[in-house]
């Protein structure tokens, strides 16, 4: 079972992986990584624990494995 991460941890980790903050609308943060292809990940804001399914969806959007995310 994967570890539960907070919104803050996920956004900080994505920033370290090259993603930048684009916008926030309500409780959703949009982050983007330029390159080929351009990747966009949507992260729920202000959550103490992101549900596992949501976390896996963020990883798919960012084209990251859980192992790469932890590095």
Secondary structure, DSSP 8 states (H G I E B T S, - for coil): ------HHHHHHHHHHTT-EEEEEETTEEEEEE-SSS-EEEEEETT-SS--HHHHHHHHHHHT--HHHHH-
